[in-house]
Amino acid sequence: MTSPSPETNLRFGTAISRASLAAVGCLAAVLAAGLPVRAQDNPVLAKVNGAEIRQSDVALAEEELGPSLAQMDPATKKESVLSFLIDLKIVAKAAEDKKVENAEDFKKRLAFTRSRLLMDSLLATEGKAATTDEAMKKVYEEASKQITGEMEVRARHILVETEDEAKAVAEEVKKGADFAELAKKKSKDPGASDGGDLGFFTKEQMVPEFSTVAFAMEPNKVSDPVKSQFGWHIIKVEEKRNRKAPEFEQVKAQIETYVTRKAQADYVAKLRETAKVERMDKPAEAAKSDTKPDPAKPADSKMAPAKK
């Protein structure tokens, strides 16, 4: 059985070009590098052969090194990054002395890095410009229309191995036993510790055998044993309601990400329309179709059920 998600949100999928997705991952470092920093907030932490290493350099390096620093405490992290930057200065100076920058491989890598940073910076600007309150609320309203009005059920269940066990549990419930307490003691479902509470779910979120029974029941009623691929269920319906969209503020972060990425994808697609792209590795028609990626769009604007 598909267990419902514990939180209410909107799932906005985005079909975005690989370049756009890569850009999003690097934007933090680019933006951090472009922010003005006052001298008093940006002290010199070390000097290597006269070259300064400032607090802003450490912050930028932390962005770049990312996951490798995740398990470190702040003091260890700062010391490790500063040590890395010192070594970086020393080795970079040695590379300059050896004229490494004149090597063809170095020039290619430098050109690629420059292009990547240019792309990141421009896409960051386009994404930020598109992420207005008006644009986000429009996406929210359109998605909300698609997810309201559908019936939701909140139910508890007790899952056991055999029909005989299920009949015994059903008999205990009929005699007045507390359903939630029985679930904690006898259900093999992962949600047993919550008294078998599944939260709110829609019909398609459960296996058909379970949904058919649950959605046909009235609140506070308990089912006879129901068999599914997972075992035998005793179901208690707690509540029924028409599905509602979450509040805008609850999903604002997801919408902002969606609007930003869609704007970036659309911008890349627009640029491709006027660019002359020649693919030497594919036939002309195949190459032509490959140059126009699908714009980002919500793949699934359904609201996951809230667990209460």
C-alpha positions as a Markdown table, in Angstrom:
| # | Residue | x | y | z |
|---|---|---|---|---|
| 1 | Met | 0.0 | 0.0 | 0.0 |
| 2 | Thr | 1.2 | 3.5 | -0.8 |
| 3 | Ser | 1.4 | 5.3 | 2.5 |
| 4 | Pro | 0.4 | 9.0 | 2.2 |
| 5 | Ser | 2.9 | 11.8 | 2.7 |
| 6 | Pro | 2.8 | 13.4 | 6.2 |
| 7 | Glu | 2.8 | 17.0 | 4.8 |
| 8 | Thr | 0.7 | 19.1 | 2.6 |
| 9 | Asn | 2.4 | 20.6 | -0.4 |
| 10 | Leu | 2.3 | 21.0 | -4.2 |
| 11 | Arg | 4.5 | 18.8 | -6.4 |
| 12 | Phe | 5.7 | 20.9 | -9.2 |
| 13 | Gly | 7.9 | 18.9 | -11.6 |
| 14 | Thr | 10.1 | 20.7 | -14.1 |
| 15 | Ala | 11.4 | 19.5 | -17.4 |
| 16 | Ile | 14.4 | 21.8 | -17.7 |
| 17 | Ser | 17.5 | 21.6 | -19.9 |
| 18 | Arg | 20.6 | 20.0 | -18.4 |
| 19 | Ala | 22.5 | 23.3 | -18.7 |
| 20 | Ser | 19.8 | 25.1 | -16.7 |
| 21 | Leu | 19.8 | 22.6 | -14.0 |
| 22 | Ala | 23.5 | 22.7 | -13.7 |
| 23 | Ala | 23.4 | 26.5 | -13.5 |
| 24 | Val | 21.0 | 26.4 | -10.5 |
| 25 | Gly | 23.5 | 24.4 | -8.5 |
| 26 | Cys | 26.3 | 27.0 | -9.0 |
| 27 | Leu | 24.3 | 30.2 | -8.5 |
| 28 | Ala | 25.1 | 30.5 | -4.8 |
| 29 | Ala | 28.8 | 30.8 | -5.3 |
| 30 | Val | 28.4 | 33.2 | -8.2 |
| 31 | Leu | 26.1 | 35.5 | -6.3 |
| 32 | Ala | 28.2 | 35.4 | -3.2 |
| 33 | Ala | 31.2 | 36.4 | -5.2 |
| 34 | Gly | 29.3 | 39.4 | -6.6 |
| 35 | Leu | 28.1 | 40.9 | -3.3 |
| 36 | Pro | 29.8 | 44.0 | -2.0 |
| 37 | Val | 31.6 | 43.4 | 1.3 |
| 38 | Arg | 32.6 | 46.1 | 3.7 |
| 39 | Ala | 36.2 | 46.0 | 4.8 |
| 40 | Gln | 35.4 | 45.8 | 8.5 |
| 41 | Asp | 33.2 | 42.8 | 7.8 |
| 42 | Asn | 35.8 | 41.1 | 5.6 |
| 43 | Pro | 39.0 | 40.8 | 7.7 |
| 44 | Val | 42.3 | 39.4 | 6.4 |
| 45 | Leu | 42.7 | 36.0 | 8.0 |
| 46 | Ala | 46.1 | 35.0 | 6.5 |
| 47 | Lys | 48.8 | 36.2 | 4.0 |
| 48 | Val | 50.7 | 33.9 | 1.7 |
| 49 | Asn | 53.8 | 35.5 | 0.2 |
| 50 | Gly | 52.0 | 38.8 | 0.7 |
| 51 | Ala | 48.7 | 37.7 | -1.0 |
| 52 | Glu | 45.7 | 38.2 | 1.3 |
| 53 | Ile | 43.1 | 35.6 | 2.2 |
| 54 | Arg | 40.0 | 37.3 | 3.6 |
| 55 | Gln | 36.8 | 36.1 | 5.3 |
| 56 | Ser | 34.9 | 36.4 | 2.0 |
| 57 | Asp | 37.4 | 33.9 | 0.4 |
| 58 | Val | 36.7 | 31.4 | 3.1 |
| 59 | Ala | 32.9 | 31.8 | 2.6 |
| 60 | Leu | 33.2 | 31.3 | -1.1 |
| 61 | Ala | 35.4 | 28.2 | -0.6 |
| 62 | Glu | 32.9 | 26.8 | 1.8 |
| 63 | Glu | 30.2 | 27.1 | -0.9 |
| 64 | Glu | 32.5 | 25.3 | -3.4 |
| 65 | Leu | 33.6 | 22.5 | -1.1 |
| 66 | Gly | 30.1 | 22.0 | 0.2 |
| 67 | Pro | 29.4 | 18.3 | 1.1 |
| 68 | Ser | 33.0 | 17.5 | 2.2 |
| 69 | Leu | 32.5 | 19.9 | 5.1 |
| 70 | Ala | 29.1 | 18.8 | 6.2 |
| 71 | Gln | 30.2 | 16.7 | 9.2 |
| 72 | Met | 32.6 | 19.3 | 10.6 |
| 73 | Asp | 31.9 | 21.6 | 13.5 |
| 74 | Pro | 32.2 | 25.4 | 12.7 |
| 75 | Ala | 35.7 | 25.8 | 14.2 |
| 76 | Thr | 37.1 | 22.7 | 12.4 |
| 77 | Lys | 35.4 | 23.8 | 9.2 |
| 78 | Lys | 36.9 | 27.2 | 9.3 |
| 79 | Glu | 40.4 | 25.9 | 10.0 |
| 80 | Ser | 40.2 | 23.3 | 7.3 |
| 81 | Val | 39.0 | 25.8 | 4.7 |
| 82 | Leu | 41.6 | 28.3 | 5.6 |
| 83 | Ser | 44.3 | 25.6 | 5.4 |
| 84 | Phe | 43.0 | 24.6 | 2.0 |
| 85 | Leu | 43.1 | 28.3 | 0.8 |
| 86 | Ile | 46.7 | 28.7 | 2.0 |
| 87 | Asp | 47.7 | 25.5 | 0.1 |
| 88 | Leu | 45.8 | 26.8 | -2.9 |
| 89 | Lys | 47.7 | 30.1 | -2.9 |
| 90 | Ile | 51.0 | 28.3 | -2.6 |
| 91 | Val | 50.4 | 25.7 | -5.3 |
| 92 | Ala | 48.8 | 28.2 | -7.6 |
| 93 | Lys | 51.8 | 30.4 | -7.4 |
| 94 | Ala | 54.1 | 27.5 | -8.1 |
| 95 | Ala | 51.9 | 26.7 | -11.2 |
| 96 | Glu | 52.2 | 30.3 | -12.4 |
| 97 | Asp | 56.0 | 30.0 | -12.1 |
| 98 | Lys | 55.9 | 26.9 | -14.2 |
| 99 | Lys | 53.7 | 28.7 | -16.8 |
| 100 | Val | 51.0 | 26.0 | -16.4 |
| 101 | Glu | 48.5 | 28.5 | -17.8 |
| 102 | Asn | 50.1 | 28.2 | -21.2 |
| 103 | Ala | 49.2 | 24.6 | -21.6 |
| 104 | Glu | 46.4 | 23.9 | -24.0 |
| 105 | Asp | 44.4 | 21.7 | -21.5 |
| 106 | Phe | 44.5 | 24.5 | -19.0 |
| 107 | Lys | 43.3 | 27.0 | -21.5 |
| 108 | Lys | 40.4 | 24.8 | -22.5 |
| 109 | Arg | 39.4 | 24.3 | -18.8 |
| 110 | Leu | 39.6 | 28.0 | -18.1 |
| 111 | Ala | 37.4 | 28.8 | -21.1 |
| 112 | Phe | 34.9 | 26.3 | -20.0 |
| 113 | Thr | 34.8 | 27.6 | -16.5 |
| 114 | Arg | 34.4 | 31.2 | -17.8 |
| 115 | Ser | 31.5 | 30.2 | -20.0 |
| 116 | Arg | 29.9 | 28.3 | -17.1 |
| 117 | Leu | 30.1 | 31.3 | -14.7 |
| 118 | Leu | 28.7 | 33.6 | -17.4 |
| 119 | Met | 25.8 | 31.3 | -17.9 |
| 120 | Asp | 25.2 | 31.0 | -14.2 |
| 121 | Ser | 25.2 | 34.7 | -13.7 |
| 122 | Leu | 22.8 | 35.4 | -16.5 |
| 123 | Leu | 20.4 | 32.7 | -15.6 |
| 124 | Ala | 20.4 | 33.9 | -12.0 |
| 125 | Thr | 19.4 | 37.3 | -13.2 |
| 126 | Glu | 16.7 | 36.0 | -15.5 |
| 127 | Gly | 15.3 | 33.7 | -12.8 |
| 128 | Lys | 15.2 | 36.5 | -10.2 |
| 129 | Ala | 13.5 | 38.9 | -12.5 |
| 130 | Ala | 10.7 | 36.3 | -13.3 |
| 131 | Thr | 10.1 | 35.4 | -9.6 |
| 132 | Thr | 7.5 | 38.1 | -8.8 |
| 133 | Asp | 4.6 | 37.7 | -6.4 |
| 134 | Glu | 2.2 | 38.0 | -9.3 |
| 135 | Ala | 3.9 | 35.2 | -11.2 |
| 136 | Met | 4.1 | 32.9 | -8.2 |
| 137 | Lys | 0.4 | 33.5 | -7.2 |
| 138 | Lys | -0.7 | 32.8 | -10.8 |
| 139 | Val | 1.1 | 29.4 | -10.7 |
| 140 | Tyr | -0.5 | 28.8 | -7.2 |
| 141 | Glu | -4.0 | 29.6 | -8.5 |
| 142 | Glu | -3.7 | 27.4 | -11.6 |
| 143 | Ala | -2.4 | 24.5 | -9.5 |
| 144 | Ser | -5.1 | 25.0 | -6.9 |
| 145 | Lys | -7.9 | 24.6 | -9.4 |
| 146 | Gln | -6.6 | 21.2 | -10.3 |
| 147 | Ile | -6.5 | 19.8 | -6.8 |
| 148 | Thr | -9.6 | 21.1 | -5.1 |
| 149 | Gly | -12.9 | 19.3 | -5.0 |
| 150 | Glu | -11.6 | 15.8 | -5.0 |
| 151 | Met | -12.7 | 13.6 | -2.1 |
| 152 | Glu | -10.3 | 12.7 | 0.7 |
| 153 | Val | -10.6 | 10.2 | 3.5 |
| 154 | Arg | -8.8 | 10.1 | 6.7 |
| 155 | Ala | -8.6 | 6.5 | 8.1 |
| 156 | Arg | -6.9 | 4.2 | 10.5 |
| 157 | His | -6.1 | 0.6 | 9.8 |
| 158 | Ile | -4.8 | -2.5 | 11.4 |
| 159 | Leu | -2.7 | -4.8 | 9.1 |
| 160 | Val | -2.3 | -8.5 | 10.0 |
| 161 | Glu | -1.1 | -11.6 | 8.2 |
| 162 | Thr | -4.1 | -13.8 | 8.1 |
| 163 | Glu | -7.9 | -13.6 | 7.8 |
| 164 | Asp | -8.4 | -15.3 | 11.1 |
| 165 | Glu | -6.3 | -12.7 | 12.8 |
| 166 | Ala | -8.3 | -10.0 | 11.1 |
| 167 | Lys | -11.6 | -11.5 | 12.2 |
| 168 | Ala | -10.3 | -11.7 | 15.8 |
| 169 | Val | -9.3 | -8.0 | 15.7 |
| 170 | Ala | -12.7 | -7.0 | 14.2 |
| 171 | Glu | -14.4 | -8.9 | 17.0 |
| 172 | Glu | -12.4 | -7.0 | 19.6 |
| 173 | Val | -13.4 | -3.7 | 18.0 |
| 174 | Lys | -17.0 | -4.6 | 18.0 |
| 175 | Lys | -16.8 | -5.4 | 21.7 |
| 176 | Gly | -15.6 | -1.9 | 22.4 |
| 177 | Ala | -11.8 | -2.1 | 22.2 |
| 178 | Asp | -10.0 | 1.1 | 21.3 |
| 179 | Phe | -9.0 | 0.9 | 17.6 |
| 180 | Ala | -5.8 | 3.0 | 18.0 |
| 181 | Glu | -4.6 | 0.9 | 20.9 |
| 182 | Leu | -5.3 | -2.3 | 19.0 |
| 183 | Ala | -3.3 | -1.0 | 16.0 |
| 184 | Lys | -0.3 | -0.2 | 18.3 |
| 185 | Lys | -0.4 | -3.7 | 19.7 |
| 186 | Lys | -1.3 | -5.9 | 16.7 |
| 187 | Ser | -0.7 | -4.1 | 13.4 |
| 188 | Lys | 2.4 | -4.9 | 11.4 |
| 189 | Asp | 2.1 | -1.7 | 9.4 |
| 190 | Pro | 4.9 | 1.0 | 9.9 |
| 191 | Gly | 2.2 | 3.4 | 11.1 |
| 192 | Ala | 1.2 | 1.2 | 14.0 |
| 193 | Ser | 2.9 | 3.4 | 16.5 |
| 194 | Asp | 0.5 | 6.2 | 15.5 |
| 195 | Gly | -2.5 | 4.1 | 16.1 |
| 196 | Gly | -2.7 | 3.0 | 12.5 |
| 197 | Asp | -3.4 | 6.6 | 11.4 |
| 198 | Leu | -2.9 | 7.1 | 7.6 |
| 199 | Gly | -3.9 | 10.7 | 7.6 |
| 200 | Phe | -5.9 | 12.1 | 4.6 |
| 201 | Phe | -5.5 | 10.3 | 1.3 |
| 202 | Thr | -7.2 | 10.3 | -2.1 |
| 203 | Lys | -8.6 | 7.2 | -3.8 |
| 204 | Glu | -5.7 | 6.6 | -6.2 |
| 205 | Gln | -3.1 | 6.8 | -3.4 |
| 206 | Met | -4.1 | 3.4 | -2.0 |
| 207 | Val | -4.4 | 0.0 | -3.5 |
| 208 | Pro | -7.9 | -0.5 | -5.1 |
| 209 | Glu | -9.1 | -3.1 | -2.6 |
| 210 | Phe | -8.4 | -0.7 | 0.3 |
| 211 | Ser | -9.7 | 2.4 | -1.4 |
| 212 | Thr | -13.0 | 0.8 | -2.6 |
| 213 | Val | -13.9 | -0.1 | 0.9 |
| 214 | Ala | -12.6 | 3.1 | 2.6 |
| 215 | Phe | -14.4 | 5.5 | 0.3 |
| 216 | Ala | -17.7 | 3.6 | 0.5 |
| 217 | Met | -17.7 | 3.8 | 4.3 |
| 218 | Glu | -19.2 | 6.5 | 6.5 |
| 219 | Pro | -17.1 | 8.2 | 9.3 |
| 220 | Asn | -16.7 | 6.3 | 12.5 |
| 221 | Lys | -17.5 | 3.0 | 10.9 |
| 222 | Val | -15.2 | -0.1 | 11.0 |
| 223 | Ser | -14.9 | -2.5 | 8.1 |
| 224 | Asp | -14.9 | -6.2 | 7.9 |
| 225 | Pro | -11.6 | -7.8 | 7.0 |
| 226 | Val | -10.2 | -6.6 | 3.7 |
| 227 | Lys | -7.6 | -8.5 | 1.7 |
| 228 | Ser | -4.8 | -6.8 | -0.3 |
| 229 | Gln | -1.4 | -7.7 | -1.5 |
| 230 | Phe | 0.0 | -6.6 | 1.9 |
| 231 | Gly | -2.2 | -8.8 | 4.1 |
| 232 | Trp | -5.5 | -8.3 | 5.8 |
| 233 | His | -6.8 | -4.9 | 6.9 |
| 234 | Ile | -9.4 | -3.7 | 9.4 |
| 235 | Ile | -10.3 | -0.1 | 8.4 |
| 236 | Lys | -11.8 | 2.6 | 10.5 |
| 237 | Val | -12.8 | 5.8 | 8.6 |
| 238 | Glu | -12.3 | 8.9 | 10.8 |
| 239 | Glu | -13.3 | 11.7 | 8.4 |
| 240 | Lys | -14.2 | 12.6 | 4.8 |
| 241 | Arg | -13.8 | 16.0 | 3.2 |
| 242 | Asn | -13.3 | 17.7 | -0.2 |
| 243 | Arg | -9.6 | 18.2 | -0.9 |
| 244 | Lys | -8.3 | 21.7 | -0.4 |
| 245 | Ala | -5.2 | 23.4 | -1.7 |
| 246 | Pro | -2.6 | 24.3 | 0.9 |
| 247 | Glu | -2.1 | 27.9 | 1.9 |
| 248 | Phe | 0.1 | 29.9 | -0.5 |
| 249 | Glu | 2.8 | 30.5 | 2.2 |
| 250 | Gln | 3.0 | 26.7 | 2.8 |
| 251 | Val | 4.2 | 26.1 | -0.7 |
| 252 | Lys | 5.8 | 29.4 | -1.6 |
| 253 | Ala | 9.3 | 28.0 | -1.6 |
| 254 | Gln | 8.4 | 25.2 | -4.1 |
| 255 | Ile | 6.6 | 27.7 | -6.3 |
| 256 | Glu | 9.5 | 30.0 | -6.3 |
| 257 | Thr | 11.9 | 27.2 | -7.3 |
| 258 | Tyr | 9.5 | 26.2 | -10.1 |
| 259 | Val | 9.0 | 29.7 | -11.5 |
| 260 | Thr | 12.8 | 30.4 | -11.4 |
| 261 | Arg | 13.7 | 27.2 | -13.2 |
| 262 | Lys | 10.9 | 27.6 | -15.8 |
| 263 | Ala | 12.0 | 31.1 | -16.6 |
| 264 | Gln | 15.6 | 29.9 | -17.0 |
| 265 | Ala | 14.5 | 27.0 | -19.2 |
| 266 | Asp | 12.3 | 29.3 | -21.3 |
| 267 | Tyr | 15.1 | 31.7 | -21.7 |
| 268 | Val | 17.5 | 29.0 | -22.9 |
| 269 | Ala | 14.9 | 27.7 | -25.3 |
| 270 | Lys | 14.4 | 31.2 | -26.7 |
| 271 | Leu | 18.1 | 31.7 | -27.2 |
| 272 | Arg | 18.3 | 28.4 | -29.0 |
| 273 | Glu | 15.6 | 29.5 | -31.5 |
| 274 | Thr | 18.0 | 32.1 | -32.9 |
| 275 | Ala | 21.2 | 30.2 | -32.5 |
| 276 | Lys | 22.9 | 28.3 | -35.3 |
| 277 | Val | 23.5 | 24.9 | -33.9 |
| 278 | Glu | 25.2 | 22.2 | -36.0 |
| 279 | Arg | 25.4 | 18.7 | -34.8 |
| 280 | Met | 28.1 | 16.7 | -36.6 |
| 281 | Asp | 27.3 | 13.5 | -34.7 |
| 282 | Lys | 23.7 | 13.2 | -35.8 |
| 283 | Pro | 21.6 | 13.4 | -39.0 |
| 284 | Ala | 20.3 | 16.9 | -39.7 |
| 285 | Glu | 16.7 | 16.3 | -38.7 |
| 286 | Ala | 17.6 | 14.6 | -35.4 |
| 287 | Ala | 20.0 | 17.4 | -34.6 |
| 288 | Lys | 17.4 | 20.0 | -35.3 |
| 289 | Ser | 14.8 | 18.4 | -33.0 |
| 290 | Asp | 17.4 | 18.1 | -30.2 |
| 291 | Thr | 18.1 | 21.8 | -30.1 |
| 292 | Lys | 14.6 | 22.7 | -28.7 |
| 293 | Pro | 14.1 | 21.3 | -25.2 |
| 294 | Asp | 10.6 | 21.2 | -23.8 |
| 295 | Pro | 9.9 | 24.1 | -21.5 |
| 296 | Ala | 9.6 | 23.5 | -17.8 |
| 297 | Lys | 6.0 | 22.7 | -16.7 |
| 298 | Pro | 4.3 | 21.3 | -13.7 |
| 299 | Ala | 4.4 | 17.5 | -14.1 |
| 300 | Asp | 2.2 | 16.8 | -11.1 |
| 301 | Ser | 0.3 | 19.6 | -9.4 |
| 302 | Lys | -1.5 | 17.3 | -7.0 |
| 303 | Met | -1.4 | 18.0 | -3.3 |
| 304 | Ala | 0.0 | 15.3 | -1.1 |
| 305 | Pro | -2.3 | 14.6 | 1.9 |
| 306 | Ala | -1.6 | 16.2 | 5.2 |
| 307 | Lys | -1.3 | 13.9 | 8.2 |
| 308 | Lys | -3.2 | 15.1 | 11.2 |
